Structure formats: C-alpha cells, structure tokens
C-alpha cells in the first residue's frame, strides 16, 4: 500500500476519532478514547510550596485494550 494512501487513511481515522470521542471511540484491539470529568482538587505550587486550587475540568484519555497490554507486556520465555 502506498505511503500516501496509508497517510490518508490514518488522517481520516484520526478525524473520525476526534469527532466521536465525546461518546467514546474504540480502536479495536488497541484501545479506546474516552472523555473523563476530573473533580476540583487542591495542589501545590512546586516552586514555592504554596497550596493552589485546581479547578474541575474535562480531559480526553486513551485507555489501552487488555489485548494490547498483554501482547506488549508479555513475558518472553527463556
């Protein structure tokens, strides 16, 4: 398959993933894009040690599929 076709396919897949991420987008056998709501919390300024308030926010996370983890992290037999 030519590099241009592969690049085009990956671009289209990425655009679809971005569009559908709000509802969760699954890459079969690889993982899933999900939106997670983080609660507000207290943090600390690393330079001064002063406590700071970190507001609640929504973040995008990628959860690796069990199949991918098992494949990559499998112990090799000796």
Backbone as a chain_set.jsonl record, in Angstrom:
{"seq": "XXXXXXXXXXXXXXXXXXXXXXXXXXXXXXXXXXXXXXXXXXXXXXXXXXXXXXXXXXXXXXXXXXXXXXXXXXXXXX", "coords": {"N": [[0.849, -1.174, 0.0], [0.661, 2.18, -0.886], [2.48, 4.939, 0.632], [1.114, 7.388, 0.66], [-1.59, 6.644, 0.567], [-1.813, 5.255, 2.984], [-1.219, 7.319, 4.798], [-3.367, 9.025, 4.249], [-5.522, 7.388, 5.023], [-4.969, 7.118, 7.795], [-5.211, 9.794, 8.585], [-7.946, 10.237, 8.087], [-9.028, 8.367, 9.88], [-8.154, 9.473, 12.298], [-9.55, 11.937, 12.263], [-12.184, 10.993, 12.415], [-12.054, 9.764, 14.93], [-11.633, 12.027, 16.581], [-14.022, 13.36, 16.174], [-15.917, 11.567, 17.207], [-15.147, 11.182, 19.833], [-16.414, 12.188, 22.128], [-18.444, 10.404, 22.73], [-17.019, 8.178, 23.175], [-14.558, 6.39, 21.529], [-13.588, 3.554, 19.901], [-10.643, 1.829, 19.101], [-10.355, -1.06, 17.68], [-8.779, -3.73, 19.334], [-6.691, -2.112, 20.13], [-7.298, 0.188, 21.798], [-9.28, 2.67, 23.587], [-10.686, 5.896, 23.155], [-11.73, 8.152, 25.571], [-13.819, 10.517, 27.304], [-13.184, 12.119, 30.315], [-14.35, 13.328, 33.405], [-12.733, 15.39, 35.588], [-12.494, 16.022, 39.045], [-12.533, 19.047, 41.033], [-9.613, 20.022, 42.849], [-7.1, 20.257, 45.429], [-3.827, 21.465, 44.974], [-0.244, 21.869, 44.779], [2.062, 24.478, 44.437], [4.987, 23.813, 42.835], [7.313, 25.354, 42.91], [7.123, 27.201, 45.034], [5.795, 25.903, 47.052], [3.368, 26.663, 47.888], [-0.104, 26.165, 48.572], [-2.527, 25.531, 46.023], [-5.599, 25.977, 44.235], [-7.002, 23.685, 42.062], [-9.048, 23.737, 39.33], [-12.12, 21.961, 38.402], [-12.28, 19.896, 35.485], [-12.707, 18.728, 32.079], [-11.175, 16.005, 30.495], [-9.421, 14.307, 27.858], [-8.812, 10.915, 27.508], [-6.816, 8.037, 26.76], [-7.503, 4.733, 26.814], [-5.815, 1.816, 27.088], [-6.294, -1.255, 25.401], [-6.905, -4.489, 26.839], [-5.93, -6.655, 25.395], [-3.875, -5.452, 23.881], [-2.147, -4.592, 25.945], [-1.468, -7.076, 27.109], [-0.15, -8.27, 24.962], [2.056, -6.571, 24.471], [3.312, -6.421, 26.986], [3.866, -9.03, 27.63], [5.636, -11.682, 29.154], [8.702, -12.867, 28.022], [9.517, -16.129, 27.099], [12.255, -18.085, 28.28]], "CA": [[0.0, 0.0, 0.0], [1.492, 3.392, -0.956], [2.523, 5.779, 1.834], [0.076, 8.421, 0.581], [-2.865, 6.027, 0.937], [-1.753, 4.974, 4.423], [-1.319, 8.613, 5.478], [-4.743, 9.49, 4.078], [-6.36, 6.545, 5.876], [-4.732, 7.478, 9.197], [-5.798, 11.121, 8.789], [-9.402, 10.06, 8.162], [-9.306, 7.669, 11.134], [-7.958, 10.45, 13.37], [-10.666, 12.89, 12.223], [-13.346, 10.274, 12.928], [-11.844, 9.59, 16.37], [-11.855, 13.322, 17.222], [-15.449, 13.674, 16.069], [-16.708, 10.645, 18.018], [-14.527, 10.989, 21.148], [-17.35, 12.504, 23.217], [-19.21, 9.197, 23.04], [-16.073, 7.074, 23.274], [-14.188, 5.878, 20.212], [-12.786, 2.355, 20.102], [-9.749, 1.287, 18.092], [-10.386, -2.486, 18.029], [-7.503, -4.366, 19.621], [-5.674, -1.139, 20.542], [-7.762, 0.918, 22.967], [-10.481, 3.486, 23.464], [-10.646, 7.304, 23.559], [-12.871, 8.468, 26.425], [-13.81, 11.805, 27.989], [-13.255, 11.908, 31.756], [-14.534, 14.543, 34.203], [-11.879, 15.434, 36.779], [-13.029, 16.874, 40.105], [-11.653, 20.105, 41.534], [-8.768, 19.49, 43.919], [-6.029, 21.126, 45.901], [-2.497, 21.079, 44.527], [0.822, 22.636, 45.407], [2.999, 25.109, 43.52], [6.264, 23.156, 43.1], [8.391, 26.321, 43.132], [7.002, 27.892, 46.321], [5.162, 25.046, 48.051], [2.082, 27.276, 48.238], [-1.281, 25.411, 48.109], [-3.327, 26.179, 44.987], [-6.828, 25.281, 43.878], [-7.041, 23.253, 40.662], [-10.476, 23.629, 39.014], [-12.622, 20.772, 37.713], [-12.181, 20.014, 34.03], [-12.901, 17.513, 31.28], [-9.957, 15.647, 29.78], [-9.504, 13.178, 26.945], [-7.854, 9.881, 27.883], [-6.777, 6.847, 25.913], [-7.405, 3.528, 27.636], [-5.229, 0.727, 26.308], [-7.046, -2.507, 25.443], [-6.234, -5.583, 27.541], [-5.222, -7.429, 24.375], [-2.644, -4.73, 23.551], [-1.274, -4.669, 27.123], [-0.956, -8.44, 27.234], [0.764, -8.528, 23.853], [3.28, -5.782, 24.632], [3.956, -6.667, 28.274], [4.011, -10.467, 27.866], [6.994, -12.12, 29.498], [9.28, -13.732, 26.992], [10.045, -17.395, 27.625], [13.709, -18.24, 28.084]], "C": [[0.9, 1.244, 0.0], [1.389, 4.251, 0.316], [1.423, 6.837, 1.835], [-1.282, 7.868, 0.993], [-2.912, 5.75, 2.434], [-1.92, 6.271, 5.208], [-2.741, 9.151, 5.403], [-5.698, 8.707, 4.972], [-6.21, 6.937, 7.344], [-5.297, 8.858, 9.519], [-7.31, 11.027, 8.942], [-9.8, 9.377, 9.464], [-9.176, 8.628, 12.316], [-9.112, 11.446, 13.413], [-11.943, 12.25, 12.773], [-13.238, 10.096, 14.441], [-12.113, 10.896, 17.112], [-13.342, 13.651, 17.265], [-16.288, 12.831, 17.035], [-16.201, 10.489, 19.451], [-15.477, 11.279, 22.305], [-18.127, 11.277, 23.667], [-18.306, 7.996, 23.269], [-15.807, 6.531, 21.879], [-13.23, 4.723, 20.417], [-11.945, 2.036, 18.874], [-9.66, -0.201, 18.415], [-8.983, -3.067, 18.2], [-6.42, -3.43, 20.104], [-6.102, -0.412, 21.809], [-8.965, 1.772, 22.654], [-10.201, 4.913, 23.929], [-11.894, 7.586, 24.38], [-12.698, 9.851, 27.039], [-14.032, 11.531, 29.472], [-13.427, 13.26, 32.442], [-13.655, 14.45, 35.445], [-12.493, 16.401, 37.777], [-12.023, 17.97, 40.448], [-10.843, 19.526, 42.69], [-7.746, 20.535, 44.334], [-4.699, 20.567, 45.414], [-1.465, 21.942, 45.232], [1.731, 23.191, 44.317], [4.38, 24.511, 43.8], [7.407, 24.129, 43.393], [8.342, 26.914, 44.535], [6.431, 27.012, 47.422], [3.801, 25.559, 48.473], [0.917, 26.416, 47.728], [-2.05, 26.213, 47.055], [-4.553, 25.327, 44.699], [-6.789, 24.958, 42.385], [-8.506, 23.016, 40.312], [-10.831, 22.3, 38.343], [-12.486, 20.985, 36.21], [-12.45, 18.663, 33.374], [-11.615, 17.261, 30.511], [-10.224, 14.444, 28.882], [-8.42, 12.185, 27.333], [-7.911, 8.75, 26.875], [-6.558, 5.661, 26.823], [-6.943, 2.375, 26.751], [-6.05, -0.546, 26.494], [-6.22, -3.59, 26.14], [-5.4, -6.412, 26.568], [-3.886, -6.767, 24.019], [-1.659, -4.792, 24.714], [-0.628, -6.038, 27.224], [0.079, -8.748, 26.161], [2.102, -7.821, 24.06], [4.038, -6.155, 25.9], [4.171, -8.142, 28.581], [5.466, -10.802, 28.171], [7.481, -13.067, 28.413], [9.841, -14.987, 27.655], [11.523, -17.535, 27.326], [14.064, -19.688, 27.95]], "O": [[1.814, 1.336, 0.819], [0.352, 4.282, 0.979], [0.861, 7.15, 2.885], [-2.042, 8.541, 1.688], [-3.934, 5.983, 3.08], [-2.678, 6.317, 6.177], [-3.26, 9.675, 6.388], [-6.58, 9.288, 5.604], [-7.204, 7.072, 8.057], [-5.811, 9.07, 10.617], [-7.89, 11.661, 9.823], [-10.792, 9.757, 10.087], [-9.997, 8.599, 13.233], [-9.605, 11.766, 14.494], [-12.694, 12.889, 13.509], [-14.227, 10.261, 15.155], [-12.754, 10.884, 18.163], [-13.851, 14.156, 18.266], [-17.255, 13.326, 17.613], [-16.785, 9.723, 20.217], [-15.351, 10.666, 23.366], [-18.432, 11.129, 24.85], [-18.798, 6.899, 23.533], [-16.744, 6.244, 21.134], [-12.177, 4.886, 21.034], [-12.455, 1.977, 17.755], [-8.948, -0.573, 19.347], [-8.121, -2.919, 17.334], [-5.332, -3.883, 20.458], [-5.36, -0.391, 22.791], [-9.593, 1.631, 21.605], [-9.563, 5.125, 24.96], [-13.004, 7.291, 23.936], [-11.576, 10.303, 27.268], [-14.951, 10.802, 29.845], [-12.738, 14.224, 32.107], [-13.814, 13.539, 36.258], [-12.96, 17.476, 37.401], [-10.826, 17.84, 40.189], [-11.316, 18.653, 43.418], [-7.562, 21.555, 43.671], [-4.472, 19.357, 45.437], [-1.788, 22.663, 46.176], [2.121, 22.477, 43.394], [4.9, 24.683, 44.902], [8.373, 23.757, 44.06], [9.382, 27.111, 45.164], [6.564, 27.336, 48.602], [3.147, 24.957, 49.324], [0.937, 25.981, 46.576], [-2.203, 27.428, 47.182], [-4.543, 24.112, 44.896], [-6.573, 25.839, 41.553], [-9.152, 22.174, 40.936], [-9.97, 21.61, 37.796], [-12.567, 22.113, 35.723], [-12.424, 17.614, 34.018], [-11.031, 18.184, 29.942], [-11.146, 13.665, 29.126], [-7.253, 12.552, 27.471], [-8.93, 8.536, 26.218], [-5.55, 5.585, 27.524], [-7.612, 2.013, 25.783], [-6.452, -0.875, 27.61], [-4.993, -3.605, 26.043], [-4.286, -6.822, 26.894], [-2.876, -7.455, 23.874], [-0.468, -5.018, 24.503], [0.584, -6.161, 27.401], [1.076, -9.418, 26.431], [3.16, -8.413, 23.846], [5.268, -6.202, 25.896], [4.614, -8.48, 29.678], [6.392, -10.286, 27.544], [6.753, -13.948, 27.956], [10.554, -14.905, 28.655], [11.99, -17.153, 26.253], [15.237, -20.023, 27.779]]}, "num_chains": 1, "name": "protein.A"}
